[in-house]
């Protein structure tokens, strides 16, 4: 992971794999996923076609540029139909992995302890994204950020990972976008696997 190139042909396979991974998450939520526009994928929800742009942040330096590019792509896709909307799906796994390596705490952890450390980080990311991008485009419903954190269980040494998708809505209360965002959020929440 540390030797991954930042752009060019070497990342296309990983980008496409993330698009498929995002598609599978939406399918698990019972959403109608298709490939009918120039977007990475499409979702049909609440009688609205969503143009979904998937991005993988490889460095902190390219994070804002990726989000801005996704907004531009969604705005362009929505020009064809006024009622279309868009959604950004952003992988932060590489950045979380870099933070984990930078802490020099190794890869052995207790799952509950790791989740309690990651939860405030997720909340901070949600606040930052919301503050910066809520008013950038009335066509973008919001952003789903994803991270996967690998570790070895302290209790038995078995490999495991924490895998999270978090939805950050950009929609104003009472708007058409808010109704679509609420439906999307509900379907994502209802499809979270229970702990076993």
C-alpha positions in Angstrom: 0.0 0.0 0.0 2.8 2.4 0.8 4.4 1.9 -2.6 1.2 2.7 -4.5 1.7 5.3 -7.2 -0.4 8.5 -6.9 -1.7 8.7 -10.4 -1.4 7.2 -13.9 -2.1 3.6 -15.1 -0.9 2.0 -11.9 -4.0 3.1 -10.0 -6.8 2.5 -12.5 -7.4 -1.1 -11.3 -7.6 0.0 -7.7 -10.0 2.9 -8.7 -12.2 0.5 -10.6 -12.2 -2.0 -7.7 -13.4 0.8 -5.4 -16.2 1.7 -7.8 -17.3 -2.0 -7.7 -17.0 -2.0 -4.0 -19.2 1.1 -3.7 -21.7 -0.4 -6.1 -21.9 -3.6 -3.9 -22.6 -1.5 -0.8 -25.5 0.3 -2.5 -26.8 -3.0 -3.8 -26.7 -4.4 -0.3 -28.9 -1.4 0.7 -31.4 -2.5 -1.9 -30.7 0.4 -4.2 -31.2 0.3 -7.9 -27.6 0.5 -9.3 -26.9 0.9 -13.0 -24.3 2.3 -15.4 -26.3 4.6 -17.7 -24.3 7.8 -17.8 -20.7 9.0 -17.8 -20.6 8.8 -14.0 -18.8 5.9 -12.3 -22.2 4.5 -11.4 -25.9 5.5 -11.1 -28.5 5.0 -8.4 -32.2 5.5 -8.9 -33.9 6.5 -5.7 -37.0 8.5 -4.8 -37.8 8.9 -8.5 -34.4 10.6 -9.0 -31.3 9.5 -11.0 -28.1 10.0 -9.0 -24.8 10.3 -10.8 -22.3 8.8 -8.4 -18.6 9.8 -8.7 -16.1 7.6 -6.8 -12.7 8.9 -5.7 -9.8 7.5 -3.8 -7.7 9.9 -1.7 -4.1 8.7 -1.9 -2.6 11.8 -0.2 -4.0 14.5 2.0 -2.8 17.0 -0.7 -5.2 15.7 -3.3 -8.3 15.4 -1.1 -9.9 18.8 -1.8 -9.0 18.5 -5.5 -10.8 15.1 -5.7 -13.9 16.5 -4.1 -14.0 19.6 -6.3 -13.5 17.4 -9.4 -16.4 15.1 -8.4 -18.7 18.2 -7.9 -17.8 19.5 -11.3 -18.4 16.0 -12.9 -21.8 15.8 -11.2 -22.8 19.3 -12.2 -21.9 18.4 -15.8 -23.9 15.1 -15.7 -26.9 16.9 -14.3 -27.0 19.5 -17.1 -28.9 17.0 -19.3 -31.8 16.7 -16.8 -32.7 19.3 -14.2 -34.1 16.7 -11.8 -31.0 14.6 -11.7 -28.7 14.7 -8.7 -25.4 13.4 -7.6 -23.4 11.8 -4.8 -19.7 11.6 -4.1 -18.2 8.4 -2.7 -14.7 9.0 -1.3 -12.2 6.3 0.0 -10.1 7.5 2.9 -8.6 4.0 3.5 -5.1 5.0 2.4 -5.1 8.1 4.6 -6.3 6.1 7.6 -3.6 3.5 7.0 -1.0 6.2 6.9 -2.2 7.6 10.2 -2.2 4.1 11.7 1.4 3.6 10.6 2.4 7.1 11.8 1.2 6.3 15.4 3.7 3.4 15.6 1.3 1.4 17.7 1.5 -1.6 15.5 -1.4 -3.5 14.0 -2.6 -5.4 17.1 -5.8 -3.9 18.7 -9.0 -4.6 20.5 -11.9 -4.0 18.1 -14.0 -1.9 20.6 -10.9 0.2 21.5 -10.1 0.8 17.8 -13.7 1.8 17.1 -13.8 4.2 20.0 -10.6 5.9 18.6 -12.0 6.0 15.0 -15.5 7.3 15.9 -14.3 10.9 16.9 -12.1 11.0 13.8 -15.2 10.1 11.6 -17.2 12.8 13.3 -14.5 15.4 12.7 -14.3 14.4 9.0 -18.1 14.8 8.8 -17.9 18.3 10.3 -15.1 19.4 8.0 -16.7 18.1 4.8 -20.1 19.5 5.7 -18.6 23.0 6.5 -16.6 23.1 3.3 -19.0 21.6 0.7 -22.6 21.9 1.7 -23.2 25.0 -0.4 -20.9 24.2 -3.4 -23.7 22.7 -5.6 -27.4 22.2 -5.3 -27.1 19.1 -7.4 -24.8 17.2 -5.0 -26.8 15.4 -2.3 -23.8 14.7 -0.2 -20.7 12.6 0.2 -20.2 9.0 1.4 -16.7 8.5 2.9 -15.3 5.0 3.3 -12.4 3.6 5.3 -11.2 0.1 5.9 -8.8 -0.3 8.9 -6.9 -3.7 9.0 -5.6 -5.0 12.3 -4.9 -8.2 14.3 -7.2 -9.0 17.2 -5.4 -8.7 20.5 -7.5 -11.6 21.9 -6.5 -14.2 19.4 -4.1 -12.7 16.8 -6.6 -13.3 14.0 -6.6 -10.7 11.2 -9.7 -8.5 11.0 -10.7 -5.1 9.8 -13.1 -2.3 10.5 -15.1 -1.3 7.4 -17.2 1.8 7.5 -19.3 3.9 5.0 -20.5 7.2 6.5 -23.0 9.5 4.7 -22.6 13.3 5.0 -25.7 15.0 3.7 -25.4 18.5 2.0 -29.1 18.9 1.8 -31.1 21.8 3.4 -34.1 20.9 5.6 -37.4 21.0 3.7 -35.8 20.8 0.2 -36.3 18.1 -2.4 -32.7 17.1 -1.9 -33.4 16.5 1.8 -36.1 14.0 1.0 -33.8 12.1 -1.3 -30.9 12.3 1.2 -33.2 11.0 4.0 -34.3 8.1 1.8 -30.7 7.2 0.9 -29.6 7.5 4.6 -32.5 5.3 5.8 -31.7 2.6 3.2 -28.0 2.6 4.1 -28.6 2.4 7.8 -31.2 -0.4 7.5 -28.6 -2.5 5.6 -25.8 -2.4 8.1 -24.9 -5.9 9.1 -25.5 -6.6 12.8 -22.6 -7.7 14.9 -22.3 -11.4 15.3 
